[in-house]
Amino acid sequence: MLLKTLISANELNTLLEQSNVVVLDCRFYLTDHSKGQSEYDKGHIPSAIFVDVHRQLASEETELSGRHPLPDELIFSQQLQNWGITSSTQVVVYDDMGGAIAARAWWMLIQQDIDVRVLDGGFPAWVREGFTVSTQVNTVTPAEQQLTVSFPWEVSEQMVVENFETNQFQLVDSRPLDRFNGENETIDPVAGHIPGAISRPFIANLDPEGCFKPSEQLHVEWLDWLIDSHAFVYYCGSGVTACHNVLALNHAGIEAKRVYVGSWSQWAKRMLRAAKDEV
């Protein structure tokens, strides 16, 4: 079953007239964790709630995890309640990076059977259309009940290890090609990619303005690229931009769900431990 994916700025502007809509501002910058909040304070879509990706869409990094492990299910359930999200809420998520960050929120929420879509083109598209920008911090009324949260589409490190023997799925790396090739690695302590993975940078899903390419175009591109008779699991640096490929595939009419959340940041730690054991 294909998932709901995108909403245009014009559609969102109309949707905001309804009362059961929650908008989440997911702007996030890996090298400056305070910048997302400051950009929100400068201006955001009216009624939008700022989301701290590092703390609210992830739990604390550990020695064995990737940079952005999924939050505890009960804690995330409480977070959804605090945002006022129920099973009948319409949710729109956005960023200013073509959906690269907002896709993580989309992937986490849609697994809970929440009606959620990503603003195509993000905040820049909203501004280009000339719609109202607010600096008001919105007061949120928590939902009366909590949703039951689970992440059935998460692929674990152990599942990736076992896959070397079972060959149940094909790993797809969503990072830029230079990082996949072990070049220009400035984030993780080890350069390269998981053995057997193939590269499909998430940026290839976007047009020059940061909007998704037309679904028909993406459908052709992905079908030319996907390998027949294989299940796919998507990963990136820390389980964020991998979700962009899942989003793009559903937008293109091709089913996709599963993400190795630990991604390269977790696998690099595994490689470092293995190297120490060999010494």
C-alpha positions as CSV (number, residue, x, y, z in Angstrom):
1,M,0.0,0.0,0.0
2,L,1.4,3.4,-1.0
3,L,1.7,6.1,1.7
4,K,0.5,9.7,1.6
5,T,3.5,11.9,0.8
6,L,3.4,15.6,-0.2
7,I,1.3,18.7,0.1
8,S,1.9,21.9,-1.8
9,A,2.2,25.4,-0.2
10,N,-1.2,26.4,-1.7
11,E,-2.9,23.2,-0.3
12,L,-1.4,23.8,3.1
13,N,-2.6,27.4,3.1
14,T,-6.1,26.2,2.6
15,L,-5.7,23.3,5.1
16,L,-4.8,25.8,7.9
17,E,-8.3,27.0,7.9
18,Q,-9.3,23.7,9.6
19,S,-9.1,23.1,13.3
20,N,-7.6,19.6,13.4
21,V,-4.3,20.5,11.7
22,V,-0.8,20.4,13.4
23,V,2.2,21.8,11.5
24,L,5.7,20.8,12.7
25,D,8.7,22.9,11.8
26,C,11.6,20.4,11.5
27,R,14.4,22.7,10.5
28,F,17.7,21.2,11.7
29,Y,21.4,21.8,11.0
30,L,23.9,19.0,11.9
31,T,26.8,21.4,12.6
32,D,24.7,23.9,14.7
33,H,21.9,22.3,16.8
34,S,20.7,25.7,18.0
35,K,20.1,27.1,14.5
36,G,16.8,25.4,13.9
37,Q,15.2,27.1,16.9
38,S,16.7,30.5,15.9
39,E,15.4,30.2,12.3
40,Y,12.0,29.3,13.7
41,D,12.1,32.4,15.9
42,K,12.9,34.5,12.9
43,G,9.8,33.3,11.1
44,H,7.7,30.2,10.5
45,I,4.4,29.1,9.1
46,P,1.6,30.3,11.2
47,S,0.6,27.8,14.0
48,A,3.7,25.7,13.4
49,I,5.4,24.0,16.4
50,F,9.1,23.9,16.5
51,V,10.5,20.3,16.6
52,D,14.0,19.7,18.0
53,V,15.0,16.8,15.7
54,H,18.1,16.0,17.8
55,R,16.0,15.6,21.0
56,Q,12.4,15.0,20.0
57,L,12.7,12.7,17.0
58,A,15.7,10.9,18.4
59,S,17.0,9.6,21.8
60,E,20.5,10.2,23.2
61,E,23.3,8.7,21.2
62,T,25.2,5.9,22.9
63,E,28.5,4.1,22.3
64,L,26.6,1.4,20.3
65,S,24.0,3.5,18.5
66,G,24.0,5.8,15.5
67,R,23.8,9.5,15.9
68,H,20.0,9.6,15.9
69,P,18.5,6.4,17.4
70,L,14.7,6.3,17.6
71,P,13.2,7.6,20.8
72,D,11.6,5.2,23.4
73,E,8.1,4.4,22.2
74,L,6.4,5.6,25.3
75,I,8.3,8.8,25.3
76,F,7.4,9.5,21.7
77,S,3.8,8.7,22.5
78,Q,3.9,11.4,25.1
79,Q,5.6,13.8,22.7
80,L,2.8,13.3,20.1
81,Q,0.3,14.0,22.9
82,N,2.1,17.2,23.8
83,W,1.9,18.3,20.2
84,G,-1.8,17.7,20.3
85,I,-1.7,14.9,17.8
86,T,-4.5,12.3,17.8
87,S,-5.5,9.6,15.3
88,S,-7.7,12.1,13.6
89,T,-5.2,15.0,13.3
90,Q,-3.9,16.1,10.0
91,V,-0.1,16.7,10.3
92,V,2.2,18.6,7.9
93,V,5.9,18.6,8.5
94,Y,8.5,20.9,6.8
95,D,12.1,22.0,6.7
96,D,14.2,24.2,4.4
97,M,16.3,21.3,2.9
98,G,13.9,19.8,0.4
99,G,12.3,17.5,3.0
100,A,15.6,15.9,3.9
101,I,14.9,16.4,7.6
102,A,11.1,16.6,7.6
103,A,11.0,13.1,6.0
104,R,12.3,11.6,9.3
105,A,9.3,13.0,11.1
106,W,7.0,11.9,8.3
107,W,8.4,8.3,8.5
108,M,8.1,8.2,12.2
109,L,4.5,9.5,12.3
110,I,3.1,7.6,9.3
111,Q,3.9,4.3,11.1
112,Q,1.4,5.3,13.7
113,D,-1.4,5.6,11.2
114,I,-1.3,9.4,11.4
115,D,-2.4,11.4,8.4
116,V,1.0,13.2,7.7
117,R,2.5,14.8,4.7
118,V,5.6,16.8,3.9
119,L,5.4,20.3,2.6
120,D,6.9,20.1,-0.9
121,G,9.7,22.7,-1.2
122,G,9.5,23.4,2.5
123,F,9.6,26.8,4.1
124,P,11.3,28.4,1.0
125,A,8.3,27.3,-1.1
126,W,5.9,28.8,1.4
127,V,7.8,32.1,1.3
128,R,8.0,32.1,-2.5
129,E,4.2,31.9,-2.7
130,G,4.0,35.0,-0.5
131,F,2.1,33.4,2.3
132,T,2.1,34.8,5.9
133,V,5.1,34.2,8.0
134,S,4.7,34.4,11.8
135,T,7.1,35.0,14.7
136,Q,4.5,34.1,17.3
137,V,5.3,31.0,19.5
138,N,2.2,29.0,19.6
139,T,0.6,27.6,22.7
140,V,-0.3,23.9,22.2
141,T,-3.2,22.1,23.8
142,P,-2.1,18.5,24.6
143,A,-4.3,15.8,23.3
144,E,-6.5,14.1,25.8
145,Q,-5.3,10.6,25.0
146,Q,-1.9,9.1,24.0
147,L,-1.5,7.1,20.8
148,T,0.2,3.7,21.0
149,V,3.5,4.0,19.3
150,S,5.6,1.4,17.5
151,F,8.3,1.4,14.7
152,P,7.7,-1.8,12.7
153,W,9.7,-0.4,9.7
154,E,12.9,0.0,11.7
155,V,15.8,-2.3,10.6
156,S,18.3,-3.1,13.3
157,E,22.1,-3.5,13.2
158,Q,21.7,-7.2,13.9
159,M,19.3,-7.6,11.0
160,V,21.9,-6.0,8.7
161,V,24.6,-8.4,10.0
162,E,22.3,-11.4,9.5
163,N,21.5,-10.2,6.0
164,F,25.1,-11.0,4.8
165,E,24.1,-14.6,5.2
166,T,20.4,-14.6,4.3
167,N,20.4,-11.9,1.6
168,Q,16.9,-10.9,2.4
169,F,17.3,-7.3,1.3
170,Q,19.4,-4.9,-0.7
171,L,20.9,-1.9,1.3
172,V,20.6,1.5,-0.4
173,D,22.8,4.4,0.8
174,S,21.1,7.8,0.6
175,R,24.2,9.9,1.4
176,P,26.1,12.0,-1.3
177,L,28.1,9.8,-3.7
178,D,31.5,11.2,-2.4
179,R,30.7,9.9,1.1
180,F,29.5,6.6,-0.2
181,N,32.9,6.3,-2.1
182,G,34.8,7.1,1.1
183,E,35.8,10.6,0.0
184,N,35.2,13.9,1.8
185,E,34.1,12.2,5.1
186,T,33.9,15.0,7.7
187,I,31.2,13.6,10.0
188,D,31.9,10.0,10.9
189,P,35.2,8.5,12.1
190,V,35.3,5.9,9.3
191,A,34.8,6.6,5.5
192,G,33.1,4.3,3.1
193,H,29.8,2.3,3.0
194,I,28.3,-0.9,4.3
195,P,29.6,-3.8,2.1
196,G,27.2,-4.7,-0.6
197,A,25.2,-1.4,-0.5
198,I,24.4,0.6,-3.6
199,S,24.2,4.4,-3.8
200,R,21.1,6.5,-4.5
201,P,21.7,10.0,-3.0
202,F,18.5,11.5,-1.8
203,I,19.3,14.8,-3.5
204,A,18.5,13.1,-6.8
205,N,14.9,13.2,-5.8
206,L,14.7,17.0,-6.0
207,D,14.6,19.7,-8.7
208,P,16.8,22.8,-8.6
209,E,14.3,24.6,-6.4
210,G,14.3,21.9,-3.7
211,C,10.9,20.5,-4.7
212,F,10.3,16.9,-5.5
213,K,10.6,15.9,-9.1
214,P,7.2,15.0,-10.7
215,S,6.0,11.6,-9.6
216,E,6.1,10.2,-13.2
217,Q,9.7,11.3,-13.7
218,L,10.8,9.8,-10.3
219,H,8.9,6.6,-11.2
220,V,11.0,6.2,-14.4
221,E,14.2,7.1,-12.7
222,W,13.7,4.6,-9.8
223,L,12.5,1.8,-12.0
224,D,15.6,2.2,-14.2
225,W,17.7,2.0,-11.0
226,L,16.0,-0.6,-8.8
227,I,17.1,-4.2,-9.0
228,D,14.4,-6.7,-9.9
229,S,13.2,-9.2,-7.3
230,H,14.9,-7.6,-4.3
231,A,13.6,-6.1,-1.1
232,F,15.2,-2.8,-0.1
233,V,16.4,-1.2,3.1
234,Y,17.5,2.5,3.1
235,Y,20.2,4.0,5.2
236,C,22.2,7.2,5.4
237,G,24.5,8.8,8.0
238,S,22.1,8.6,11.0
239,G,18.7,7.4,9.7
240,V,17.4,10.8,8.7
241,T,17.9,11.4,4.9
242,A,17.3,7.7,4.3
243,C,13.6,8.5,5.0
244,H,13.7,10.9,2.0
245,N,14.2,8.0,-0.4
246,V,11.3,6.2,1.2
247,L,9.2,9.3,0.8
248,A,10.3,9.8,-2.8
249,L,9.5,6.2,-3.7
250,N,6.0,6.4,-2.4
251,H,5.6,9.7,-4.2
252,A,6.7,7.9,-7.4
253,G,4.1,5.1,-6.8
254,I,6.6,2.5,-5.6
255,E,6.2,0.9,-2.2
256,A,9.0,1.5,0.3
257,K,9.1,1.5,4.1
258,R,12.1,0.1,5.8
259,V,15.1,2.1,7.2
260,Y,18.2,1.0,8.9
261,V,18.1,3.8,11.6
262,G,21.6,3.2,13.0
263,S,22.9,3.8,9.5
264,W,26.6,4.5,8.7
265,S,27.2,6.3,12.0
266,Q,26.4,3.1,13.9
267,W,28.2,0.9,11.3
268,A,31.4,3.0,11.6
269,K,31.4,2.4,15.3
270,R,31.1,-1.4,14.6
271,M,34.1,-1.1,12.3
272,L,36.2,0.7,14.9
273,R,35.4,-2.0,17.5
274,A,36.4,-4.7,15.1
275,A,39.7,-2.9,14.4
276,K,40.5,-2.7,18.1
277,D,39.7,-6.4,18.6
278,E,42.2,-7.3,15.8
279,V,45.0,-5.4,17.6
